[in-house]
Amino acid sequence: MAPKRKPYSQLRKSAKNYRDNDSARRHKNASQRARNKLSINKKSRAEHNRARRNAGIYGKGGPDMSRTKSGGFVKEDPSKNRARNRSRK
């Protein structure tokens, strides 16, 4: 089930834009669907899911499985893992 929608006052700038502009949201979702279908992304998701299953944390929330420079996987806090490749504020 999808999470409950936040009230408009709690949304950030881009979320407000997508809620207000239906055509922009449809365009973003179409672009995201195309990106998710790329074979390189599918392979990466499959590898990360396999690592989570082997670690016994698949489907339970908790830490992410992060790639190391040597190619292995380690458990890592999701906020640190996902902050690494996003734009800085």
N, C-alpha and C positions, 0 to 999 in steps of 0.2 A: 504494500500500500504506500502511496506517495505521502510525504510529510505534509503536515498542515501548513497552509499558506500563511506567511507572515503578514501582519498589517502593513499597509502602505508606508506608514511613518517609520518603520524599522528597516525599509529597503535601502540599499545603496543606489548610487546614481544609475548604473547600467541596468540593475533589476527594475528600477522605476521606468526606465526607457522601454524595456521589453514588455512590461505590463501595460504601458500606455499605447505602444505602437505595435499592433498585431502583425503588420506586414514585416516589420523588423524582426520580430520573434520568429515568424515563419521562415524568414531568410536565414537566420542564425541556426535554427534547428535543421534546415535542409543542408547547410554547410557542415554541421556537426555530424549528421548521418553519413555524409559522403566521407568525412575524415575517419569515422569509426569503421568503415568498410575496407580501408586499406589493409593489405595483407601484412605489412610490417607491424601495424598496430594490433592486429588480431594475434600475431605470433607473440608479441610482447605481453599482451593481456593473458594469454594462455600460460606463458612461463611464470608470470607473477601469481596467477591463480594456483598453479601446480605447487609453487613454493609455499603459499599460504596453507594449502591442504596438507603438505608434508609437515609444516610447523604446527598443525592442529588449531589454527586460528581462522580458517576459512569460514565466512558467513557469520562471524561473531563480533564484528567491529574490531576494536583493538588496534594494534600497531600495523603499519604498512611493512611490506617486504621491499627493501631498498637494494638496488644494485651497488656492489662495491666496484672499485677500480679493477680488481682482479677477475670480475665476472660473477662472483658469488652473490648470495642474498643474505641480508641481515635484517633483523627487526628494527624498526625505527619509528619514532613518534610521527604520526601523519602530518602534523603542522610543520615540523622541520623538513620532512621529505618533500612536501608539496610547495613549501616556500622557496625551495632551492632554485626552481626554474621559472618563477613568476617575476613580474616587474616589481621593482622596489618602490616603496611609497616614500 
